[in-house]
Amino acid sequence: MDTHPATTASSFVSHRLPTKVSHTAFNRYMEPHVYRPQKGPHPQRSLYKIFNDILYVFHTGMQWEQRQTHRQELHDTNGYQWHNRWSKAGS
């Protein structure tokens, strides 16, 4: 006799990674926990845009160097470095 309840496809909740976070949500929930280096140059782009670029790479699953970068966008090595810094700092 089966003691487990029957599960259907509709009973599973899929939690997907967001592709973009709003500016207010970033300021409220993420910015207090994001690591900022004390020394060295400040980033030319805002931490909000860097965070959204990282989310985009995670969502699409592409490699950092495959991103199409334009003049005002974050270069792939800088995006990886920010992600690496935040990961090591526990952000």
PyRosetta script that sets phi, psi and omega in degrees:
from pyrosetta import init, pose_from_sequence

init()
pose = pose_from_sequence("MDTHPATTASSFVSHRLPTKVSHTAFNRYMEPHVYRPQKGPHPQRSLYKIFNDILYVFHTGMQWEQRQTHRQELHDTNGYQWHNRWSKAGS")
pose.set_psi(1, 134.5)
pose.set_omega(1, -178.7)
pose.set_phi(2, -85.0)
pose.set_psi(2, 123.0)
pose.set_omega(2, -178.7)
pose.set_phi(3, -96.7)
pose.set_psi(3, -8.1)
pose.set_omega(3, 179.9)
pose.set_phi(4, -85.2)
pose.set_psi(4, 136.9)
pose.set_omega(4, 177.7)
pose.set_phi(5, -68.0)
pose.set_psi(5, 151.3)
pose.set_omega(5, 179.4)
pose.set_phi(6, -68.6)
pose.set_psi(6, 134.6)
pose.set_omega(6, 177.6)
pose.set_phi(7, -112.1)
pose.set_psi(7, 143.7)
pose.set_omega(7, 177.9)
pose.set_phi(8, -117.1)
pose.set_psi(8, 167.5)
pose.set_omega(8, 179.8)
pose.set_phi(9, -64.1)
pose.set_psi(9, -29.7)
pose.set_omega(9, -178.9)
pose.set_phi(10, -76.3)
pose.set_psi(10, -14.9)
pose.set_omega(10, -179.5)
pose.set_phi(11, -82.4)
pose.set_psi(11, -14.0)
pose.set_omega(11, 177.9)
pose.set_phi(12, -85.9)
pose.set_psi(12, 133.6)
pose.set_omega(12, 178.0)
pose.set_phi(13, -102.6)
pose.set_psi(13, 124.7)
pose.set_omega(13, 179.5)
pose.set_phi(14, -95.1)
pose.set_psi(14, 127.1)
pose.set_omega(14, 177.9)
pose.set_phi(15, -105.1)
pose.set_psi(15, 106.5)
pose.set_omega(15, -178.4)
pose.set_phi(16, -99.1)
pose.set_psi(16, 151.9)
pose.set_omega(16, 175.6)
pose.set_phi(17, -72.7)
pose.set_psi(17, 134.3)
pose.set_omega(17, 178.0)
pose.set_phi(18, -69.6)
pose.set_psi(18, 151.9)
pose.set_omega(18, 178.3)
pose.set_phi(19, -90.0)
pose.set_psi(19, -21.6)
pose.set_omega(19, -178.7)
pose.set_phi(20, -156.3)
pose.set_psi(20, 144.5)
pose.set_omega(20, 178.3)
pose.set_phi(21, -114.3)
pose.set_psi(21, 141.1)
pose.set_omega(21, 179.4)
pose.set_phi(22, -69.9)
pose.set_psi(22, 159.5)
pose.set_omega(22, -177.8)
pose.set_phi(23, -64.0)
pose.set_psi(23, -40.4)
pose.set_omega(23, -179.9)
pose.set_phi(24, -68.3)
pose.set_psi(24, -38.8)
pose.set_omega(24, 178.2)
pose.set_phi(25, -67.1)
pose.set_psi(25, -37.4)
pose.set_omega(25, 177.5)
pose.set_phi(26, -63.9)
pose.set_psi(26, -47.4)
pose.set_omega(26, -179.1)
pose.set_phi(27, -62.7)
pose.set_psi(27, -35.3)
pose.set_omega(27, -176.7)
pose.set_phi(28, -79.8)
pose.set_psi(28, -45.0)
pose.set_omega(28, -169.9)
pose.set_phi(29, -106.0)
pose.set_psi(29, -34.6)
pose.set_omega(29, -172.8)
pose.set_phi(30, -99.4)
pose.set_psi(30, -41.9)
pose.set_omega(30, -172.6)
pose.set_phi(31, -58.2)
pose.set_psi(31, -39.0)
pose.set_omega(31, 178.2)
pose.set_phi(32, -63.3)
pose.set_psi(32, -21.4)
pose.set_omega(32, -175.6)
pose.set_phi(33, -104.0)
pose.set_psi(33, -2.1)
pose.set_omega(33, -177.5)
pose.set_phi(34, -85.5)
pose.set_psi(34, 133.7)
pose.set_omega(34, -180.0)
pose.set_phi(35, -72.5)
pose.set_psi(35, 132.1)
pose.set_omega(35, 174.6)
pose.set_phi(36, -119.6)
pose.set_psi(36, 126.1)
pose.set_omega(36, 179.5)
pose.set_phi(37, -65.2)
pose.set_psi(37, 140.6)
pose.set_omega(37, -179.5)
pose.set_phi(38, -79.9)
pose.set_psi(38, -32.5)
pose.set_omega(38, -178.3)
pose.set_phi(39, -114.7)
pose.set_psi(39, 164.5)
pose.set_omega(39, 176.6)
pose.set_phi(40, 92.2)
pose.set_psi(40, 178.3)
pose.set_omega(40, -178.1)
pose.set_phi(41, -72.9)
pose.set_psi(41, 148.6)
pose.set_omega(41, 175.5)
pose.set_phi(42, -77.9)
pose.set_psi(42, 151.7)
pose.set_omega(42, 179.5)
pose.set_phi(43, -65.7)
pose.set_psi(43, 146.1)
pose.set_omega(43, 179.6)
pose.set_phi(44, -75.5)
pose.set_psi(44, -28.8)
pose.set_omega(44, 176.9)
pose.set_phi(45, -99.5)
pose.set_psi(45, 157.0)
pose.set_omega(45, 179.8)
pose.set_phi(46, -71.2)
pose.set_psi(46, 155.7)
pose.set_omega(46, 179.2)
pose.set_phi(47, -63.6)
pose.set_psi(47, -28.6)
pose.set_omega(47, 176.7)
pose.set_phi(48, -62.0)
pose.set_psi(48, -45.4)
pose.set_omega(48, -179.7)
pose.set_phi(49, -70.4)
pose.set_psi(49, -37.1)
pose.set_omega(49, 176.9)
pose.set_phi(50, -63.1)
pose.set_psi(50, -43.4)
pose.set_omega(50, 179.7)
pose.set_phi(51, -62.5)
pose.set_psi(51, -43.0)
pose.set_omega(51, 179.2)
pose.set_phi(52, -67.4)
pose.set_psi(52, -33.9)
pose.set_omega(52, 175.3)
pose.set_phi(53, -64.1)
pose.set_psi(53, -41.4)
pose.set_omega(53, 178.8)
pose.set_phi(54, -64.9)
pose.set_psi(54, -42.0)
pose.set_omega(54, 176.8)
pose.set_phi(55, -60.8)
pose.set_psi(55, -39.2)
pose.set_omega(55, 179.7)
pose.set_phi(56, -62.7)
pose.set_psi(56, -43.4)
pose.set_omega(56, 179.4)
pose.set_phi(57, -64.7)
pose.set_psi(57, -41.2)
pose.set_omega(57, 178.0)
pose.set_phi(58, -64.4)
pose.set_psi(58, -41.2)
pose.set_omega(58, -177.3)
pose.set_phi(59, -66.5)
pose.set_psi(59, -43.6)
pose.set_omega(59, -177.1)
pose.set_phi(60, -81.1)
pose.set_psi(60, -25.0)
pose.set_omega(60, -179.8)
pose.set_phi(61, 77.9)
pose.set_psi(61, 13.6)
pose.set_omega(61, -178.9)
pose.set_phi(62, -82.3)
pose.set_psi(62, 165.0)
pose.set_omega(62, 175.3)
pose.set_phi(63, -76.9)
pose.set_psi(63, 154.2)
pose.set_omega(63, -178.4)
pose.set_phi(64, -59.5)
pose.set_psi(64, -41.7)
pose.set_omega(64, -176.1)
pose.set_phi(65, -75.4)
pose.set_psi(65, -8.9)
pose.set_omega(65, 178.1)
pose.set_phi(66, -85.4)
pose.set_psi(66, -9.8)
pose.set_omega(66, -179.9)
pose.set_phi(67, -65.3)
pose.set_psi(67, 139.6)
pose.set_omega(67, 174.1)
pose.set_phi(68, -81.7)
pose.set_psi(68, 111.7)
pose.set_omega(68, -179.4)
pose.set_phi(69, -103.7)
pose.set_psi(69, 137.6)
pose.set_omega(69, 175.5)
pose.set_phi(70, -106.0)
pose.set_psi(70, -177.4)
pose.set_omega(70, -174.4)
pose.set_phi(71, -61.4)
pose.set_psi(71, -41.4)
pose.set_omega(71, -175.1)
pose.set_phi(72, -93.1)
pose.set_psi(72, 3.3)
pose.set_omega(72, -176.8)
pose.set_phi(73, -94.8)
pose.set_psi(73, 169.1)
pose.set_omega(73, -179.9)
pose.set_phi(74, -76.9)
pose.set_psi(74, 130.4)
pose.set_omega(74, 178.2)
pose.set_phi(75, -69.7)
pose.set_psi(75, 152.2)
pose.set_omega(75, -174.2)
pose.set_phi(76, -61.2)
pose.set_psi(76, -38.4)
pose.set_omega(76, -179.8)
pose.set_phi(77, -69.0)
pose.set_psi(77, -35.6)
pose.set_omega(77, 177.6)
pose.set_phi(78, -69.0)
pose.set_psi(78, -38.6)
pose.set_omega(78, 177.1)
pose.set_phi(79, -62.2)
pose.set_psi(79, -43.8)
pose.set_omega(79, 177.8)
pose.set_phi(80, -64.3)
pose.set_psi(80, -40.4)
pose.set_omega(80, -179.4)
pose.set_phi(81, -64.4)
pose.set_psi(81, -40.8)
pose.set_omega(81, 177.8)
pose.set_phi(82, -65.9)
pose.set_psi(82, -41.7)
pose.set_omega(82, 177.8)
pose.set_phi(83, -62.3)
pose.set_psi(83, -42.6)
pose.set_omega(83, 179.8)
pose.set_phi(84, -64.0)
pose.set_psi(84, -43.1)
pose.set_omega(84, 177.3)
pose.set_phi(85, -60.8)
pose.set_psi(85, -48.3)
pose.set_omega(85, -178.8)
pose.set_phi(86, -65.7)
pose.set_psi(86, -34.9)
pose.set_omega(86, 178.3)
pose.set_phi(87, -67.0)
pose.set_psi(87, -44.6)
pose.set_omega(87, 179.8)
pose.set_phi(88, -67.2)
pose.set_psi(88, -32.7)
pose.set_omega(88, -179.8)
pose.set_phi(89, -80.7)
pose.set_psi(89, -9.9)
pose.set_omega(89, -179.7)
pose.set_phi(90, 82.6)
pose.set_psi(90, 21.1)
pose.set_omega(90, -178.5)
pose.set_phi(91, -73.0)
pose.dump_pdb("model.pdb")
